[in-house]
């Protein structure tokens, strides 16, 4: 570390900018809804999202629940930058991100199977590879002020759940039969959205941004198919961090293996996995928090979360529905953590207007960590 080594701020934010969130405006959700809304710089929810980002000013930022659309020019992410982030919101400093990464996700992507076992293979909703009513819903995008090595990005959208050793295959309640029939299990993708490994060049030092958004472990039945999938989506990234466990993993180009042991990385995203409270599921998020390569000691907190309930762990909440769901977890290798936080003002703060309800911005909070790369 030298005196001029920069401190960089890495953040994740589930922004709820998926089309279904705008039904209150009388909008019929579709894959192009967000593209249209992003052409209107007066959209209040999107302006508030942009203001939060401008106030925190991350250098690297993962957005969850940001719909993915193909063939749009400019893209949804570029429209968000042009019309919102690069324009001062309430006097804040505009934020410019020269590097954008996004890619297809499994949400809303039609499958030929009856995955929810309601007797119909509709290809959408519960029968999509990841729950969604149109392809690209609940997508992801990475914004960076530092160069991305696009040629070296690895994605794991197509990785099959059955190819994970000892996968937590869902079982039909009251039997030993698989919830999924044989054809569905053979073709079922593990990632409900996608898993990404995005190398970013921070002034000559490489940082692997490991991004994901596992399915919520609910909205199912006693077969617990979403809970089991959430566990294994998190396990995929945990296994990716060690040569001893990553041999079975293959990316969408067919390349096998995981991350080298001497790689700096940061895990980011809405993991839908609480570490305490009534939504905590034992043995799930520990796969990352207790991983020897992960600095699980970093626990961003906020005064707004602390005021949310009477327990001490509420300070770490990142969602208004009462859980730590969103994470920024750096590697122990060659990364020094300086400080961290969650953007969640208390009710008496004038900025509470930005988070007072999910219509104001999102039901999640922006989580950030400041680091120095050694």
NORZI-V567015 format. One record per helix or strand. SS is the DSSP state (alpha for helix, beta for strand). FROM is the first residue (numbers start at 0). TO is the last residue. If there is no record, write none. Layout:
SS/FROM/TO  SS/FROM/TO
This chain:
beta/6/16  alpha/18/24  alpha/32/36  alpha/43/55  beta/59/65  alpha/75/84  beta/98/101  beta/106/106  beta/109/109  beta/124/124  beta/127/127  beta/129/129  beta/131/131  beta/139/143  beta/146/147  alpha/149/151  beta/153/154  beta/159/159  alpha/160/162  beta/170/170  beta/177/177  alpha/181/186  beta/188/188  beta/194/201  beta/204/211  alpha/224/239  beta/249/249  beta/255/255  beta/264/269  beta/273/273  beta/279/279  alpha/285/288  beta/293/293  alpha/302/305  alpha/311/315  beta/318/318  beta/322/322  beta/325/330  beta/334/341  alpha/349/353  beta/363/363  beta/366/372
